[in-house]
Amino acid sequence: GALEKVFENFFADHIAMIELLEKQGFNEMDMKSFILENGDFIQERQNDLFIELGAKILGHEG
């Protein structure tokens, strides 16, 4: 259904970003350091992402 489709796309994007970062020489520790150093920004983006995912789910159902 709608939920599965939205999460399939979300996880595909997430995996692609991780692979691209690794190809550029970044690793998991680099990502964790970035998250620690940018906590407020990450929290703000998470809130935006939750709203975006909710809208996509509702858009598929409606």
NUDO-639003 format. One record per residue (C-alpha): residue in one letter; x, y, z. Coordinates in pm, whole numbers, padded with zeros to 5 digits, always signed. Example, Ala and Ser with C-alpha at 12.3 -4.5 7.8 and 13.67 -1.06 7.14 Angstrom:
A+01230-00450+00780;S+01367-00106+00714;
***
This chain:
G+00000+00000+00000;A+00089+00364+00035;L+00300+00320+00348;E+00511+00046+00194;K+00573+00247-00124;V+00679+00559+00065;F+00918+00363+00285;E+01061+00167-00011;N+01147+00498-00176;F+01281+00645+00148;F+01509+00347+00213;A+01628+00343-00149;D+01726+00710-00117;H+01895+00644+00218;I+02096+00351+00083;A+02197+00548-00227;M+02321+00838-00014;I+02527+00607+00207;E+02682+00439-00097;L+02765+00777-00255;L+02925+00900+00068;E+03134+00583+00096;K+03251+00625-00265;Q+03361+00978-00172;G+03569+00839+00117;F+03331+00900+00405;N+03258+00627+00658;E+03022+00558+00946;M+03243+00742+01197;D+03240+01052+00974;M+02861+01039+00967;K+02835+00995+01346;S+03071+01288+01401;F+02865+01505+01169;I+02547+01412+01356;L+02706+01496+01693;E+02839+01829+01566;N+02511+01927+01396;G+02245+01797+01633;D+02012+02097+01609;F+02025+02099+01229;I+01965+01723+01218;Q+01664+01756+01451;E+01517+02031+01234;R+01563+01823+00918;Q+01409+01519+01090;N+01099+01721+01166;D+01081+01836+00803;L+01127+01478+00685;F+00847+01347+00909;I+00613+01608+00763;E+00722+01523+00408;L+00680+01148+00460;G+00339+01199+00619;A+00226+01409+00324;K+00350+01147+00078;I+00169+00870+00264;L-00154+01068+00276;G-00113+01165-00089;H-00089+00800-00192;E-00391+00705+00017;G-00608+00996-00097;
***
